[in-house]
Structures are given as C-alpha cells and as structure tokens.
C-alpha cells in the first residue's frame, strides 16, 4: 500500500532540539534516503505545516533549502515536488561519488585505528542483520550510512555533509531508474572495502569503492534501449 507524503514524514521521530526548519529538512531527507518518498511526489505546504505544527513560512524555508540541495523542485504556481533527477545528473552524481569516496578510503587506510575499525565492523553487523530480516527501511538507511560513516572517520564535517547530500540524491536516482543492485550485493561489497581498510591497503580500498559505486550505477536503467521498430511492429503471423 502506497504511503502519502505525510505518512512518509510521520515515520521520522522529530528531534525536539532542532529548529522547526531543520526538523522538516531532516524528515524529508530521511524519508528520501529510506525510499519512502518517491520522485515527483507533491509536497503540500499546508499538510506539512499541520504535521509539524508550524507556519507555512517555516515550511517554505525548509522547501527552499531542500531545493538548494537538489532534493526538491519548486515550480511556480504548482508547488514543491520531490526532485526527479535527469540521466545526465545521475551520471554526474556517480562520477563525483567515485572521485570523493575513492579518495576517502585511500586516506582512511593510512590513519584508521582499531576503534574505528571496530565501529565499521559493528556497522557491517547491523547491515547484515537488516538484510537478513528483510527490513527494507533499516537496510536502505544502513547501506547508505556506511558511506557517511567512512567520511566521518576522517574528521572532516564538510566532507561528511557533501557525502550525505550525494547519498540522498543517489537514493532518488535509484528510485527513478529502478536500481537492480541488490542489498545482499551492496553489503558484500562493503565487507570487502572494510577488509581492505583492515589491511591498510588504500589502493585496494579505493579500487573496491570505485567498483562498488560503478556497479550500483550500472544496475540503473540509465540507458534504455530503443526497440527495433521492425521487430515490434511485425505482424505475428510473419516468419522471421
């Protein structure tokens, strides 16, 4: 059963310490990352205002910020919609991810300590458990968070935010273009990346990360094949 936008947002527990604008941005972003808000979904200002007990002015501020992050599209006289990334944008997002995330694991391999490795192993266990119990929301969030955790271990908060933004956009792209990359496959690739980090092999870790991101991209339907007109329109009684 499809969820309404309000239902998708309601599943996120609000953080009372955050500002109203921040809470709305976080709720929408989390719903996108967990694939509960589909591309093209209309985000009704009044509905969101009622849900968060805020004014429509606050909602507009949140939607404007989400628009700057390329997660929401604002259309004059029509309102706000969850973004629908183009094929060109999708390719660019994955290209940037390969560059950034390959560099992240290469650097991390040189400085990672046992406590950080233990954190990554614990994250992998959570991933594996969520995949095994077929918890779609948890496994989707955890598989995305793996990439954010790697950036955070470098201690660069600007980089963490950049990766988080790219991951949110990647989730929209996966929804738009029907990703065929299975959760099992992603989890296994994450394990291999951590094993390379355990060996402090930055070159291998970077290659595995780039292969992982390329594999995710290749499993998207970014290149739909045009059918052969003769084969499509040919009368069924005709012989080949």
C-alpha positions in Angstrom: 0.0 0.0 0.0 1.5 3.4 -1.1 2.1 5.9 1.7 1.0 9.5 1.4 3.8 12.1 1.8 2.5 12.9 5.3 2.7 9.3 6.3 6.2 9.0 5.0 7.3 12.0 7.0 5.4 10.9 10.1 7.6 7.8 10.4 10.6 10.1 11.4 10.8 10.8 15.1 11.3 14.6 15.3 14.4 15.9 17.1 12.9 18.5 19.6 16.3 20.2 20.0 16.4 21.1 16.3 14.7 24.1 14.8 11.4 23.6 13.0 13.0 24.2 9.6 15.8 21.7 10.4 13.2 19.1 11.6 11.3 19.3 8.3 14.5 19.1 6.2 15.7 16.1 8.2 12.3 14.4 7.9 12.1 14.8 4.2 15.7 13.8 3.6 15.3 10.7 5.8 12.2 9.7 4.0 14.0 10.0 0.7 17.1 8.1 1.9 14.8 5.3 3.2 12.9 5.4 -0.2 9.6 6.3 1.4 9.1 9.4 -0.7 9.1 8.8 -4.4 10.4 11.2 -7.1 7.7 13.5 -8.3 5.6 13.4 -5.1 3.9 16.7 -4.4 4.8 18.2 -1.0 1.8 20.1 0.1 2.8 23.1 2.3 -0.3 23.1 4.5 -0.2 19.4 5.1 3.5 19.6 6.2 2.7 22.7 8.3 -0.1 20.9 10.1 2.1 17.8 10.6 4.9 19.8 12.3 2.6 22.5 13.9 4.4 25.3 12.2 3.5 28.1 9.8 3.7 27.8 6.1 6.5 30.3 6.1 8.7 27.8 8.0 7.7 25.1 5.6 8.7 27.3 2.7 12.1 27.9 4.3 12.6 24.1 4.6 11.5 23.5 1.0 13.8 26.3 -0.3 16.7 24.6 1.5 15.8 21.2 0.1 15.6 22.8 -3.3 19.1 24.1 -3.0 20.2 20.6 -2.1 18.5 19.4 -5.3 16.1 17.1 -3.4 13.0 19.2 -4.1 11.9 21.1 -7.2 9.9 24.3 -6.8 7.5 25.0 -9.7 5.8 28.4 -10.0 2.0 28.1 -9.4 2.3 24.4 -8.9 4.2 24.0 -5.7 7.0 21.7 -4.4 7.8 18.2 -5.6 10.4 15.6 -4.7 13.0 16.0 -7.4 13.2 13.8 -10.5 16.9 13.7 -11.4 17.8 13.6 -15.1 20.0 10.9 -16.6 22.8 13.5 -17.0 22.5 14.5 -13.4 22.5 10.8 -12.3 25.8 10.2 -14.2 27.4 13.3 -12.7 26.4 12.3 -9.2 28.0 8.9 -9.5 31.1 10.4 -11.1 31.6 12.8 -8.2 31.0 9.9 -5.7 33.7 7.8 -7.3 36.2 10.7 -7.1 35.3 11.6 -3.5 34.8 8.2 -2.0 37.8 6.6 -3.6 39.9 9.4 -2.0 38.2 9.0 1.3 39.0 5.3 1.7 42.5 5.9 0.4 43.2 8.5 3.1 41.4 6.5 5.7 43.6 3.4 5.1 46.6 5.4 6.2 45.2 6.6 9.5 42.5 4.2 10.6 42.8 2.8 14.1 41.4 -0.2 15.9 38.5 1.7 17.5 37.4 3.0 14.1 37.7 -0.5 12.6 35.5 -1.8 15.4 32.9 0.8 14.6 32.9 -0.2 10.9 32.6 -3.9 11.9 29.6 -3.1 14.1 28.0 -1.2 11.3 28.5 -4.1 9.0 26.8 -6.4 11.5 23.8 -4.1 11.6 23.7 -4.1 7.8 23.8 -7.9 7.7 21.1 -8.3 10.3 18.8 -5.8 8.5 19.4 -7.6 5.2 18.7 -11.0 6.7 15.4 -9.9 8.3 14.4 -8.1 5.1 13.9 -4.8 6.9 13.8 -2.6 3.8 13.8 0.7 5.6 16.6 -0.2 8.0 18.8 -1.9 5.4 18.4 1.0 3.0 19.4 3.5 5.6 22.3 1.5 6.9 23.7 0.7 3.5 23.7 4.5 2.7 25.0 5.4 6.1 28.1 3.2 5.6 29.4 5.8 3.1 28.7 8.7 5.5 30.5 6.8 8.4 33.6 6.4 6.3 33.7 10.2 5.7 33.1 11.0 9.3 36.0 8.8 10.4 38.3 11.3 8.6 37.0 14.0 10.9 36.0 16.4 8.1 32.4 17.6 8.7 32.3 19.5 5.3 33.1 16.2 3.6 30.5 14.4 5.7 27.8 16.8 4.6 28.8 16.5 0.9 28.6 12.7 1.0 25.3 12.8 2.9 23.9 15.1 0.2 25.2 12.9 -2.6 23.7 9.8 -1.0 20.3 11.4 -0.7 20.4 12.3 -4.4 21.6 8.8 -5.2 18.5 7.3 -3.5 16.3 9.5 -5.6 18.2 8.3 -8.7 17.8 4.7 -7.7 14.0 5.2 -7.3 13.8 7.0 -10.6 15.8 4.5 -12.6 14.9 1.2 -10.9 18.1 0.0 -9.3 18.8 -3.7 -9.8 21.7 -3.6 -7.3 20.6 -6.0 -4.5 21.1 -5.2 -0.8 23.0 -8.5 -0.5 25.4 -7.4 -3.2 26.0 -4.0 -1.6 26.5 -5.5 1.8 29.1 -8.0 0.5 31.0 -5.1 -1.3 31.0 -3.1 1.9 32.6 -6.1 3.7 35.4 -6.2 1.1 36.1 -2.5 1.5 36.4 -2.8 5.2 38.7 -5.8 4.8 41.0 -3.7 2.6 41.0 -1.0 5.3 41.9 -3.6 7.9 45.0 -4.4 5.8 45.7 -0.7 5.5 45.7 -1.2 1.7 44.5 2.2 0.4 44.9 1.4 -3.2 42.7 -1.7 -3.0 40.1 0.0 -0.8 39.9 2.8 -3.4 39.5 0.4 -6.3 36.9 -1.6 -4.4 34.9 1.5 -3.6 35.1 2.8 -7.2 34.0 -0.6 -8.4 31.1 -0.7 -5.9 29.8 2.7 -7.0 30.2 1.8 -10.7 28.3 -1.4 -10.0 25.4 0.5 -8.4 25.3 2.9 -11.4 25.4 0.1 -14.0 22.4 -1.6 -12.4 20.3 1.5 -13.0 18.3 1.8 -16.2 20.1 4.9 -17.5 20.4 3.6 -21.0 17.0 2.2 -22.1 17.4 0.5 -25.4 15.2 1.7 -28.2 13.2 -1.3 -29.6 13.8 -2.4 -33.1 10.8 -1.0 -35.0 10.6 -3.9 -37.4 10.5 -6.5 -34.6 7.9 -4.5 -32.6 5.5 -3.8 -35.5 6.0 -7.0 -37.5 2.7 -9.0 -37.8 2.8 -12.0 -35.6 2.0 -14.5 -38.4 5.1 -13.5 -40.4 8.1 -15.7 -40.3 11.5 -14.3 -39.2 
